[in-house]
Amino acid sequence: MRPYIICHMMASLDGRIDCAMTEQIDDTNHYYEALAKLDCHSTLEGKTTLAMHYAQDGVFQPRLTHEAAGRQLYKAVESVGYAIGVDTLGTLLWDDNTTELFGRPLLMILSEQASQEYLDYLKGKHISYITTGQNDIDLTSAMETLRTVFGVERLAVVGGGHINGSMLDQGLIDEVSMMYGYGIDGREGMAAAFDGRPMDRKPVRLTFKSVEEQDGIVWMRYQVK
């Protein structure tokens, strides 16, 4: 059993999702108003997004010989919702009050190759964590743990493109909620809303659910078949 998972994104008309750009094509915060309507108390973001907007500068510098953590979990606090992040090997640095930073307790998902030293670092900052997957994160297992251990029933995946693409590729997205702002990016190399799927994959078919127009921004929702 896993949460009901919605991928919720703001994009330009050409499907790009760079945050600094999307802030310029959604200056009325319709994105966050729509996110609230989705009734997801927990959100999930990839490492690139976390490093860009929330984590401290630099990377974790181990002092001890690497000892792979293996499969573990730690619940620092009980909560109705979490800010969930993905950091495969455990390198992001955090300040001492991530709950104030995110408005909810932080919960990190890592692979079993993350070091025990880094998990001790997270525990010292009262940050919950799940380690699962020998080399890469086992996203399916992580989602099941979110539901059964942390009580997450509805989860909004809010980027970036590669975590969105990985979740979609593994059949973990139930619904896609896309908002298109009144602008075009067009810059080479900028991430798309869903990115990084292997070239041999087929398109993921969707079923139309609803569409709204809000001050020039189009909000479309689809069920994943």
MDAnalysis code that builds the backbone (N, CA, C; Angstrom):
import MDAnalysis as mda
import numpy as np

u = mda.Universe.empty(675, n_residues=225, atom_resindex=np.repeat(np.arange(225), 3), trajectory=True)
u.add_TopologyAttr("name", ["N", "CA", "C"] * 225)
u.add_TopologyAttr("resid", np.arange(1, 226))
u.add_TopologyAttr("resname", ["MET", "ARG", "PRO", "TYR", "ILE", "ILE", "CYS", "HIS", "MET", "MET", "ALA", "SER", "LEU", "ASP", "GLY", "ARG", "ILE", "ASP", "CYS", "ALA", "MET", "THR", "GLU", "GLN", "ILE", "ASP", "ASP", "THR", "ASN", "HIS", "TYR", "TYR", "GLU", "ALA", "LEU", "ALA", "LYS", "LEU", "ASP", "CYS", "HIS", "SER", "THR", "LEU", "GLU", "GLY", "LYS", "THR", "THR", "LEU", "ALA", "MET", "HIS", "TYR", "ALA", "GLN", "ASP", "GLY", "VAL", "PHE", "GLN", "PRO", "ARG", "LEU", "THR", "HIS", "GLU", "ALA", "ALA", "GLY", "ARG", "GLN", "LEU", "TYR", "LYS", "ALA", "VAL", "GLU", "SER", "VAL", "GLY", "TYR", "ALA", "ILE", "GLY", "VAL", "ASP", "THR", "LEU", "GLY", "THR", "LEU", "LEU", "TRP", "ASP", "ASP", "ASN", "THR", "THR", "GLU", "LEU", "PHE", "GLY", "ARG", "PRO", "LEU", "LEU", "MET", "ILE", "LEU", "SER", "GLU", "GLN", "ALA", "SER", "GLN", "GLU", "TYR", "LEU", "ASP", "TYR", "LEU", "LYS", "GLY", "LYS", "HIS", "ILE", "SER", "TYR", "ILE", "THR", "THR", "GLY", "GLN", "ASN", "ASP", "ILE", "ASP", "LEU", "THR", "SER", "ALA", "MET", "GLU", "THR", "LEU", "ARG", "THR", "VAL", "PHE", "GLY", "VAL", "GLU", "ARG", "LEU", "ALA", "VAL", "VAL", "GLY", "GLY", "GLY", "HIS", "ILE", "ASN", "GLY", "SER", "MET", "LEU", "ASP", "GLN", "GLY", "LEU", "ILE", "ASP", "GLU", "VAL", "SER", "MET", "MET", "TYR", "GLY", "TYR", "GLY", "ILE", "ASP", "GLY", "ARG", "GLU", "GLY", "MET", "ALA", "ALA", "ALA", "PHE", "ASP", "GLY", "ARG", "PRO", "MET", "ASP", "ARG", "LYS", "PRO", "VAL", "ARG", "LEU", "THR", "PHE", "LYS", "SER", "VAL", "GLU", "GLU", "GLN", "ASP", "GLY", "ILE", "VAL", "TRP", "MET", "ARG", "TYR", "GLN", "VAL", "LYS"])
u.atoms.positions = np.array([
    [0.846, -1.186, 0.000],
    [0.000, 0.000, 0.000],
    [0.886, 1.241, 0.000],
    [0.541, 2.202, -0.840],
    [1.307, 3.442, -0.922],
    [0.344, 4.624, -0.956],
    [0.851, 5.857, -0.852],
    [-0.039, 7.019, -0.923],
    [-0.625, 7.187, -2.328],
    [-1.699, 7.966, -2.412],
    [-2.183, 8.473, -3.696],
    [-1.246, 9.611, -4.068],
    [-0.637, 9.539, -5.258],
    [0.453, 10.453, -5.606],
    [0.070, 11.322, -6.798],
    [0.162, 12.632, -6.604],
    [-0.143, 13.616, -7.643],
    [1.133, 14.386, -7.971],
    [1.479, 14.450, -9.249],
    [2.578, 15.312, -9.679],
    [1.982, 16.669, -10.043],
    [2.382, 17.706, -9.312],
    [1.813, 19.051, -9.492],
    [2.920, 20.008, -9.904],
    [2.811, 20.591, -11.097],
    [3.877, 21.432, -11.622],
    [3.334, 22.693, -12.279],
    [4.131, 23.749, -12.222],
    [3.914, 24.950, -13.022],
    [4.959, 24.957, -14.121],
    [4.534, 25.191, -15.368],
    [5.453, 25.175, -16.504],
    [5.140, 26.321, -17.450],
    [6.129, 26.664, -18.269],
    [5.889, 27.562, -19.391],
    [5.151, 26.780, -20.476],
    [4.718, 27.461, -21.512],
    [3.965, 26.779, -22.567],
    [4.791, 25.706, -23.259],
    [6.119, 25.833, -23.243],
    [6.970, 24.801, -23.834],
    [7.401, 23.748, -22.819],
    [6.737, 23.705, -21.660],
    [6.924, 22.615, -20.712],
    [8.136, 22.711, -19.828],
    [8.814, 23.871, -19.769],
    [9.996, 24.020, -18.925],
    [9.586, 24.451, -17.512],
    [10.395, 24.051, -16.508],
    [9.943, 24.213, -15.125],
    [10.959, 24.911, -14.226],
    [11.954, 25.586, -14.781],
    [12.915, 26.311, -13.964],
    [12.175, 27.261, -13.015],
    [12.455, 27.139, -11.720],
    [11.679, 27.885, -10.718],
    [11.791, 29.392, -10.889],
    [13.004, 29.882, -11.158],
    [13.172, 31.328, -11.317],
    [12.356, 31.839, -12.493],
    [12.202, 31.002, -13.518],
    [11.401, 31.379, -14.680],
    [9.914, 31.307, -14.364],
    [9.475, 30.227, -13.729],
    [8.033, 30.069, -13.491],
    [7.500, 31.121, -12.526],
    [8.355, 31.614, -11.626],
    [7.919, 32.690, -10.736],
    [7.553, 33.948, -11.516],
    [8.128, 34.106, -12.697],
    [7.847, 35.280, -13.516],
    [6.583, 35.124, -14.360],
    [6.098, 33.880, -14.489],
    [4.880, 33.650, -15.272],
    [3.730, 33.180, -14.375],
    [3.921, 33.302, -13.079],
    [2.848, 33.029, -12.110],
    [3.052, 33.969, -10.933],
    [2.915, 35.262, -11.181],
    [3.194, 36.244, -10.133],
    [2.026, 36.443, -9.176],
    [0.982, 35.606, -9.299],
    [-0.173, 35.718, -8.404],
    [-0.340, 34.478, -7.524],
    [0.675, 33.589, -7.537],
    [0.696, 32.402, -6.669],
    [-0.463, 31.447, -6.906],
    [-0.967, 31.365, -8.132],
    [-2.010, 30.384, -8.428],
    [-1.518, 28.951, -8.206],
    [-0.234, 28.728, -8.424],
    [0.325, 27.382, -8.240],
    [0.088, 26.887, -6.816],
    [0.395, 27.720, -5.830],
    [0.259, 27.295, -4.435],
    [-1.205, 27.214, -4.012],
    [-2.041, 28.042, -4.574],
    [-3.472, 27.937, -4.295],
    [-4.021, 26.611, -4.825],
    [-3.575, 26.213, -6.019],
    [-4.012, 24.940, -6.587],
    [-3.461, 23.776, -5.774],
    [-2.219, 23.877, -5.327],
    [-1.626, 22.820, -4.508],
    [-2.429, 22.608, -3.236],
    [-2.883, 23.678, -2.621],
    [-3.708, 23.551, -1.419],
    [-5.014, 22.824, -1.705],
    [-5.592, 23.064, -2.897],
    [-6.838, 22.405, -3.270],
    [-6.660, 20.908, -3.491],
    [-5.438, 20.475, -3.780],
    [-5.185, 19.045, -4.000],
    [-5.192, 18.261, -2.696],
    [-5.196, 18.943, -1.564],
    [-5.341, 18.320, -0.245],
    [-4.223, 17.313, 0.037],
    [-2.995, 17.689, -0.309],
    [-1.833, 16.855, -0.015],
    [-1.020, 17.527, 1.088],
    [-1.033, 16.939, 2.266],
    [-0.317, 17.534, 3.384],
    [1.193, 17.335, 3.273],
    [1.616, 16.383, 2.438],
    [3.040, 16.106, 2.248],
    [3.437, 16.362, 0.801],
    [4.673, 16.864, 0.625],
    [5.211, 17.088, -0.711],
    [6.563, 16.398, -0.831],
    [6.953, 16.100, -2.078],
    [8.234, 15.453, -2.334],
    [8.992, 16.227, -3.398],
    [10.285, 16.485, -3.153],
    [11.131, 17.201, -4.102],
    [12.446, 16.463, -4.289],
    [13.032, 16.605, -5.493],
    [14.307, 15.992, -5.790],
    [15.479, 16.773, -5.239],
    [16.666, 16.171, -5.338],
    [17.870, 16.755, -4.753],
    [18.230, 18.103, -5.378],
    [18.092, 18.217, -6.697],
    [18.471, 19.462, -7.359],
    [17.639, 20.630, -6.844],
    [16.326, 20.406, -6.720],
    [15.441, 21.454, -6.215],
    [15.778, 21.801, -4.770],
    [16.043, 20.786, -3.956],
    [16.383, 21.035, -2.554],
    [17.682, 21.822, -2.431],
    [18.686, 21.441, -3.223],
    [19.975, 22.125, -3.156],
    [19.851, 23.573, -3.601],
    [18.982, 23.824, -4.568],
    [18.842, 25.162, -5.127],
    [18.099, 26.110, -4.198],
    [17.117, 25.587, -3.455],
    [16.214, 26.481, -2.725],
    [16.221, 26.321, -1.201],
    [16.709, 25.202, -0.679],
    [16.530, 24.960, 0.750],
    [17.796, 24.570, 1.507],
    [18.616, 23.709, 0.933],
    [19.796, 23.213, 1.649],
    [20.852, 24.304, 1.772],
    [21.757, 24.128, 2.728],
    [22.870, 25.036, 2.873],
    [23.898, 24.807, 1.758],
    [24.755, 25.790, 1.550],
    [25.824, 25.640, 0.559],
    [26.810, 24.560, 0.998],
    [27.442, 23.914, 0.006],
    [28.430, 22.893, 0.307],
    [27.841, 21.500, 0.358],
    [28.695, 20.510, 0.630],
    [28.263, 19.122, 0.742],
    [28.808, 18.528, 2.036],
    [28.168, 17.478, 2.479],
    [28.574, 16.806, 3.707],
    [29.970, 16.212, 3.526],
    [30.869, 16.505, 4.466],
    [32.238, 15.998, 4.417],
    [32.427, 14.956, 5.524],
    [32.498, 13.677, 5.148],
    [32.653, 12.639, 6.181],
    [34.008, 12.703, 6.869],
    [34.041, 12.323, 8.118],
    [35.278, 12.270, 8.889],
    [35.728, 10.837, 9.123],
    [34.804, 9.907, 8.943],
    [35.080, 8.505, 9.233],
    [35.130, 7.698, 7.941],
    [35.685, 6.498, 8.019],
    [35.667, 5.569, 6.899],
    [34.223, 5.240, 6.544],
    [33.931, 5.194, 5.247],
    [32.545, 5.001, 4.822],
    [31.991, 3.665, 5.308],
    [30.868, 3.736, 5.971],
    [30.128, 2.548, 6.405],
    [28.702, 2.685, 5.875],
    [28.386, 1.863, 4.858],
    [27.052, 1.938, 4.259],
    [26.001, 1.661, 5.318],
    [24.948, 2.471, 5.305],
    [23.944, 2.406, 6.367],
    [23.074, 1.167, 6.277],
    [22.887, 0.644, 5.054],
    [21.924, -0.440, 4.894],
    [20.504, 0.104, 5.005],
    [19.569, -0.792, 5.199],
    [18.163, -0.389, 5.230],
    [17.776, 0.041, 6.642],
    [17.306, 1.280, 6.763],
    [16.938, 1.837, 8.060],
    [15.780, 2.811, 7.890],
    [15.171, 3.172, 9.014],
    [14.270, 4.317, 9.042],
    [14.308, 4.932, 10.423],
    [14.023, 6.223, 10.462],
    [14.015, 6.959, 11.719],
    [12.913, 8.003, 11.640],
    [12.004, 7.971, 12.593],
    [10.928, 8.959, 12.669],
    [11.240, 9.916, 13.811],
    [11.634, 11.131, 13.432],
    [12.012, 12.117, 14.441],
    [10.800, 12.681, 15.163],
    [9.678, 12.792, 14.444],
    [8.497, 13.422, 15.015],
    [7.257, 12.911, 14.288],
    [6.167, 12.835, 14.993],
    [4.879, 12.487, 14.379],
    [4.277, 13.749, 13.787],
    [3.735, 13.653, 12.570],
    [3.183, 14.834, 11.914],
    [2.094, 14.426, 10.939],
    [1.170, 15.353, 10.657],
    [0.138, 15.090, 9.652],
    [0.682, 15.280, 8.244],
    [1.842, 15.897, 8.113],
    [2.434, 16.102, 6.801],
    [3.925, 16.332, 6.907],
    [4.643, 15.995, 5.831],
    [6.090, 16.126, 5.810],
    [6.554, 16.812, 4.529],
    [7.684, 17.512, 4.609],
    [8.425, 17.938, 3.432],
    [9.430, 16.835, 3.162],
    [9.233, 16.105, 2.073],
    [10.021, 14.909, 1.798],
    [11.021, 15.223, 0.696],
    [12.263, 14.808, 0.904],
    [13.316, 15.045, -0.074],
    [14.023, 13.767, -0.452],
    [14.669, 13.790, -1.619],
    [15.428, 12.653, -2.129],
    [16.897, 13.052, -2.232],
    [17.782, 12.249, -1.655],
    [19.226, 12.519, -1.666],
    [19.934, 11.166, -1.632],
    [20.216, 10.600, -2.795],
    [20.603, 9.193, -2.911],
    [21.759, 8.805, -1.992],
    [22.841, 9.553, -2.004],
    [24.033, 9.173, -1.238],
    [24.193, 9.948, 0.060],
    [23.349, 10.963, 0.281],
    [23.428, 11.732, 1.515],
    [24.544, 12.747, 1.498],
    [24.319, 13.880, 0.836],
    [25.353, 14.918, 0.742],
    [24.841, 16.310, 1.117],
    [23.526, 16.505, 1.200],
    [22.974, 17.832, 1.456],
    [23.202, 18.253, 2.911],
    [23.454, 19.542, 3.089],
    [23.636, 20.113, 4.422],
    [22.392, 20.891, 4.823],
    [22.045, 20.834, 6.124],
    [20.811, 21.446, 6.606],
    [21.083, 22.316, 7.822],
    [20.249, 23.356, 7.986],
    [20.367, 24.162, 9.197],
    [19.698, 23.433, 10.354],
    [19.659, 24.075, 11.499],
    [19.208, 23.384, 12.705],
    [17.702, 23.376, 12.889],
    [16.951, 24.106, 12.050],
    [15.498, 24.142, 12.212],
    [14.834, 24.005, 10.848],
    [14.864, 22.794, 10.318],
    [14.263, 22.571, 9.003],
    [12.743, 22.631, 9.055],
    [12.151, 22.387, 10.215],
    [10.689, 22.489, 10.317],
    [10.230, 23.919, 10.065],
    [10.970, 24.874, 10.578],
    [10.653, 26.282, 10.317],
    [10.910, 26.616, 8.846],
    [11.972, 26.057, 8.279],
    [12.329, 26.314, 6.882],
    [11.227, 25.859, 5.934],
    [10.686, 24.654, 6.143],
    [9.692, 24.075, 5.244],
    [8.251, 24.284, 5.703],
    [8.064, 24.628, 6.961],
    [6.715, 24.718, 7.501],
    [6.152, 23.380, 7.917],
    [6.928, 22.330, 7.790],
    [6.583, 20.953, 8.179],
    [7.883, 20.227, 8.484],
    [7.835, 19.130, 9.218],
    [9.063, 18.368, 9.454],
    [9.642, 17.836, 8.143],
    [10.980, 17.809, 8.078],
    [11.679, 17.280, 6.914],
    [11.877, 15.778, 7.064],
    [11.692, 15.043, 5.964],
    [11.891, 13.595, 5.929],
    [12.687, 13.285, 4.659],
    [13.867, 12.683, 4.813],
    [14.743, 12.415, 3.681],
    [14.695, 10.942, 3.281],
    [14.723, 10.707, 1.958],
    [14.790, 9.359, 1.405],
    [16.161, 9.187, 0.760],
    [16.876, 8.132, 1.157],
    [18.229, 7.883, 0.680],
    [18.376, 6.421, 0.279],
    [19.439, 6.111, -0.449],
    [19.741, 4.719, -0.744],
    [20.476, 4.094, 0.434],
    [20.628, 2.777, 0.401],
    [21.339, 2.071, 1.458],
    [22.841, 2.314, 1.410],
    [23.331, 2.978, 0.338],
    [24.744, 3.322, 0.233],
    [25.084, 4.618, 0.970],
    [24.074, 5.347, 1.422],
    [24.361, 6.514, 2.263],
    [25.123, 6.062, 3.502],
    [25.974, 6.925, 4.015],
    [26.820, 6.521, 5.139],
    [26.084, 6.612, 6.463],
    [26.475, 5.731, 7.378],
    [25.919, 5.793, 8.726],
    [26.244, 7.130, 9.375],
    [27.399, 7.680, 9.046],
    [27.794, 8.979, 9.595],
    [26.811, 10.067, 9.166],
    [26.354, 10.004, 7.910],
    [25.401, 11.010, 7.443],
    [24.042, 10.827, 8.121],
    [23.626, 9.582, 8.333],
    [22.357, 9.362, 9.030],
    [22.429, 9.882, 10.464],
    [23.577, 9.705, 11.102],
    [23.746, 10.262, 12.451],
    [23.651, 11.786, 12.412],
    [24.173, 12.388, 11.328],
    [24.079, 13.841, 11.141],
    [22.610, 14.263, 11.040],
    [21.815, 13.534, 10.244],
    [20.390, 13.849, 10.122],
    [19.677, 13.692, 11.461],
    [19.981, 12.617, 12.147],
    [19.331, 12.384, 13.439],
    [19.661, 13.496, 14.427],
    [20.894, 13.993, 14.385],
    [21.292, 15.082, 15.268],
    [20.528, 16.366, 14.996],
    [19.994, 16.495, 13.793],
    [19.195, 17.667, 13.441],
    [17.694, 17.361, 13.467],
    [17.340, 16.217, 14.032],
    [15.936, 15.798, 14.189],
    [15.223, 15.717, 12.835],
    [15.935, 15.169, 11.840],
    [15.383, 14.967, 10.503],
    [15.098, 13.488, 10.309],
    [13.857, 13.156, 10.005],
    [13.485, 11.760, 9.762],
    [14.118, 11.266, 8.473],
    [14.285, 9.934, 8.345],
    [14.847, 9.395, 7.108],
    [14.391, 7.957, 6.859],
    [14.463, 7.601, 5.582],
    [14.238, 6.236, 5.103],
    [15.410, 5.904, 4.192],
    [16.070, 4.769, 4.393],
    [17.069, 4.297, 3.440],
    [16.557, 3.000, 2.826],
    [16.532, 2.942, 1.490],
    [16.041, 1.756, 0.808],
    [16.588, 1.722, -0.608],
    [17.033, 0.547, -1.045],
    [17.627, 0.386, -2.372],
    [19.129, 0.236, -2.289],
    [19.669, -0.826, -2.891],
    [21.098, -1.122, -2.758],
    [21.993, -0.056, -3.369],
    [21.687, 0.352, -4.600],
    [22.509, 1.357, -5.280],
    [21.724, 2.643, -5.522],
    [20.593, 2.513, -6.195],
    [19.673, 3.636, -6.353],
    [18.544, 3.494, -5.342],
    [17.843, 4.572, -5.091],
    [16.713, 4.521, -4.162],
    [15.610, 3.637, -4.723],
    [15.092, 2.756, -3.904],
    [13.929, 1.948, -4.258],
    [12.689, 2.794, -3.966],
    [12.225, 3.509, -4.978],
    [11.124, 4.448, -4.782],
    [9.832, 3.752, -4.371],
    [9.586, 2.571, -4.934],
    [8.359, 1.841, -4.580],
    [8.342, 1.498, -3.100],
    [9.448, 0.969, -2.617],
    [9.562, 0.644, -1.191],
    [9.431, 1.894, -0.337],
    [10.063, 2.988, -0.774],
    [9.997, 4.233, -0.003],
    [8.566, 4.740, 0.104],
    [7.805, 4.655, -1.013],
    [6.420, 5.119, -0.984],
    [5.577, 4.266, -0.045],
    [5.828, 2.977, -0.015],
    [5.090, 2.108, 0.894],
    [5.393, 2.449, 2.348],
    [6.657, 2.751, 2.642],
    [7.030, 3.136, 4.004],
    [6.398, 4.459, 4.402],
    [6.316, 5.385, 3.450],
    [5.656, 6.660, 3.747],
    [4.224, 6.434, 4.209],
    [3.550, 5.484, 3.594],
    [2.147, 5.229, 3.948],
    [2.031, 4.458, 5.260],
    [2.788, 3.370, 5.377],
    [2.581, 2.470, 6.511],
    [3.222, 2.958, 7.802],
    [4.349, 3.666, 7.712],
    [5.062, 4.103, 8.915],
    [4.780, 5.567, 9.241],
    [4.760, 6.425, 8.204],
    [4.620, 7.861, 8.432],
    [3.196, 8.371, 8.193],
    [2.293, 7.497, 7.772],
    [0.890, 7.867, 7.653],
    [0.570, 8.809, 6.514],
    [1.413, 8.857, 5.473],
    [1.181, 9.738, 4.330],
    [0.165, 9.082, 3.391],
    [-1.019, 9.678, 3.280],
    [-2.071, 9.115, 2.443],
    [-2.152, 9.768, 1.074],
    [-1.814, 11.063, 1.006],
    [-1.793, 11.789, -0.271],
    [-0.483, 12.564, -0.347],
    [0.185, 12.456, -1.493],
    [1.505, 13.040, -1.653],
    [1.566, 13.813, -2.961],
    [2.043, 15.057, -2.901],
    [2.253, 15.872, -4.099],
    [3.730, 15.863, -4.446],
    [4.067, 15.381, -5.632],
    [5.444, 15.434, -6.134],
    [5.587, 16.756, -6.882],
    [6.508, 17.594, -6.442],
    [6.568, 18.964, -6.954],
    [7.920, 19.285, -7.614],
    [8.589, 18.268, -8.139],
    [9.791, 18.491, -8.940],
    [11.077, 18.186, -8.204],
    [12.123, 18.214, -9.057],
    [12.205, 18.606, -10.450],
    [11.895, 17.509, -11.449],
    [12.328, 17.790, -12.708],
    [11.948, 16.953, -13.820],
    [12.400, 15.515, -13.715],
    [13.581, 15.271, -13.138],
    [14.092, 13.899, -13.098],
    [13.379, 13.050, -12.046],
    [13.062, 13.630, -10.870],
    [12.302, 12.842, -9.901],
    [10.892, 12.606, -10.422],
    [10.315, 13.600, -11.119],
    [9.008, 13.395, -11.744],
    [9.071, 12.256, -12.760],
    [10.115, 12.291, -13.612],
    [10.256, 11.262, -14.631],
    [10.464, 9.888, -14.038],
    [11.271, 9.788, -12.995],
    [11.522, 8.492, -12.355],
    [10.253, 7.932, -11.722],
    [9.506, 8.787, -11.032],
    [8.267, 8.337, -10.407],
    [7.264, 7.881, -11.462],
    [7.165, 8.635, -12.549],
    [6.254, 8.265, -13.628],
    [6.676, 6.953, -14.265],
    [7.970, 6.795, -14.517],
    [8.497, 5.614, -15.187],
    [8.251, 4.346, -14.369],
    [8.227, 4.489, -13.058],
    [8.036, 3.327, -12.191],
    [6.576, 3.118, -11.801],
    [5.677, 3.840, -12.460],
    [4.253, 3.630, -12.223],
    [3.772, 4.134, -10.883],
    [4.419, 5.169, -10.344],
    [4.082, 5.656, -9.009],
    [3.269, 6.942, -9.021],
    [2.949, 7.459, -10.198],
    [2.136, 8.677, -10.293],
    [0.698, 8.284, -10.631],
    [-0.248, 8.703, -9.800],
    [-1.661, 8.422, -10.037],
    [-2.339, 9.530, -10.831],
    [-1.869, 10.756, -10.648],
    [-2.521, 11.902, -11.275],
    [-1.475, 12.954, -11.632],
    [-1.675, 13.623, -12.759],
    [-0.804, 14.723, -13.180],
    [-1.610, 16.009, -13.137],
    [-1.093, 16.994, -12.420],
    [-1.713, 18.305, -12.283],
    [-0.740, 19.327, -12.858],
    [-1.024, 19.818, -14.066],
    [-0.120, 20.727, -14.764],
    [-0.745, 22.108, -14.897],
    [0.010, 23.121, -14.514],
    [-0.410, 24.506, -14.704],
    [0.546, 25.155, -15.706],
    [-0.009, 25.798, -16.719],
    [0.796, 26.453, -17.742],
    [0.629, 27.967, -17.614],
    [1.743, 28.634, -17.311],
    [1.722, 30.078, -17.165],
    [1.810, 30.774, -18.507],
    [1.657, 32.090, -18.462],
    [1.590, 32.890, -19.680],
    [2.998, 33.315, -20.105],
    [3.777, 32.324, -20.572],
    [5.137, 32.617, -21.017],
    [5.774, 31.422, -21.686],
    [6.847, 31.676, -22.429],
    [7.645, 30.646, -23.083],
    [9.079, 30.793, -22.589],
    [9.722, 29.672, -22.256],
    [11.113, 29.690, -21.823],
    [12.035, 29.612, -23.049],
    [12.140, 28.435, -23.645],
    [12.902, 28.282, -24.874],
    [14.405, 28.192, -24.719],
    [14.930, 28.286, -23.502],
    [16.378, 28.205, -23.311],
    [16.848, 26.756, -23.417],
    [17.981, 26.580, -24.073],
    [18.522, 25.242, -24.292],
    [18.940, 24.608, -22.972],
    [18.598, 23.331, -22.810],
    [19.062, 22.569, -21.663],
    [18.247, 22.705, -20.399],
    [17.175, 23.459, -20.418],
    [16.346, 23.595, -19.216],
    [15.456, 22.368, -19.057],
    [15.265, 21.953, -17.818],
    [14.518, 20.725, -17.538],
    [13.054, 20.863, -17.933],
    [12.504, 19.753, -18.416],
    [11.079, 19.671, -18.694],
    [10.356, 19.156, -17.452],
    [9.041, 19.220, -17.487],
    [8.251, 18.781, -16.339],
    [8.521, 17.321, -16.006],
    [8.706, 16.501, -17.027],
    [9.093, 15.092, -16.853],
    [10.328, 14.873, -17.713],
    [11.392, 14.397, -17.090],
    [12.670, 14.319, -17.794],
    [13.419, 13.062, -17.374],
    [14.352, 12.627, -18.245],
    [15.289, 11.575, -17.873],
    [14.811, 10.150, -18.044],
    [13.632, 9.921, -18.642],
    [13.196, 8.543, -18.877],
    [14.062, 7.925, -19.973],
    [14.360, 6.617, -19.897],
    [15.158, 5.965, -20.937],
    [14.513, 6.099, -22.315],
    [15.346, 6.105, -23.355],
    [14.885, 6.341, -24.714],
    [13.945, 5.254, -25.222],
    [14.008, 4.060, -24.653],
    [13.172, 2.965, -25.162],
    [11.764, 2.963, -24.568],
    [11.449, 3.933, -23.700],
    [10.133, 3.960, -23.078],
    [9.076, 4.508, -24.045],
    [7.865, 4.016, -23.879],
    [6.730, 4.519, -24.646],
    [6.048, 5.651, -23.881],
    [5.261, 6.481, -24.573],
    [4.529, 7.531, -23.859],
    [3.599, 6.937, -22.803],
    [3.403, 7.674, -21.726],
    [2.469, 7.271, -20.672],
    [1.111, 7.878, -21.002],
    [0.116, 7.009, -21.180],
    [-1.213, 7.477, -21.556],
    [-1.947, 8.047, -20.345],
    [-2.694, 9.126, -20.585],
    [-3.440, 9.806, -19.541],
    [-4.917, 9.863, -19.896],
    [-5.742, 10.035, -18.879],
    [-7.175, 10.236, -19.067],
    [-7.543, 11.610, -18.541],
    [-8.174, 12.414, -19.369],
    [-8.526, 13.777, -19.003],
    [-9.461, 13.796, -17.799],
    [-9.195, 14.732, -16.879],
    [-10.005, 14.861, -15.678],
    [-10.695, 16.219, -15.605],
    [-9.937, 17.322, -15.751],
    [-10.554, 18.645, -15.662],
    [-9.611, 19.691, -16.215],
    [-10.171, 20.890, -16.502],
    [-9.373, 22.029, -16.917],
    [-10.013, 23.301, -16.387],
    [-9.187, 24.237, -15.918],
    [-9.647, 25.537, -15.453],
    [-8.726, 26.613, -16.013],
    [-9.264, 27.808, -16.191],
    [-8.460, 28.974, -16.559],
    [-8.521, 29.976, -15.418],
    [-7.348, 30.434, -14.973],
    [-7.267, 31.345, -13.844],
    [-6.357, 32.512, -14.207],
    [-6.934, 33.638, -14.573],
    [-6.154, 34.838, -14.884],
    [-5.063, 34.573, -15.919],
    [-5.401, 33.801, -16.940],
    [-4.461, 33.502, -18.011],
    [-3.625, 32.261, -17.800],
    [-3.709, 31.648, -16.630],
    [-3.010, 30.398, -16.346],
    [-3.989, 29.247, -16.523],
    [-3.561, 28.207, -17.249],
    [-4.410, 27.046, -17.508],
    [-3.990, 25.908, -16.594],
    [-4.955, 25.370, -15.847],
    [-4.699, 24.254, -14.924],
    [-5.417, 23.024, -15.454],
    [-4.637, 21.996, -15.804],
    [-5.189, 20.764, -16.353],
    [-4.840, 19.593, -15.447],
    [-5.811, 18.707, -15.249],
    [-5.592, 17.512, -14.424],
    [-5.933, 16.272, -15.233],
    [-5.063, 15.249, -15.086],
    [-5.228, 13.988, -15.806],
    [-4.975, 12.833, -14.847],
    [-5.714, 11.745, -15.029],
    [-5.420, 10.488, -14.362],
    [-4.420, 9.729, -15.224],
    [-3.481, 9.044, -14.558],
    [-2.543, 8.176, -15.279],
    [-3.197, 6.825, -15.458],
    [-3.203, 6.330, -16.715],
    [-3.840, 5.027, -16.975],
    [-3.014, 3.921, -16.344],
])
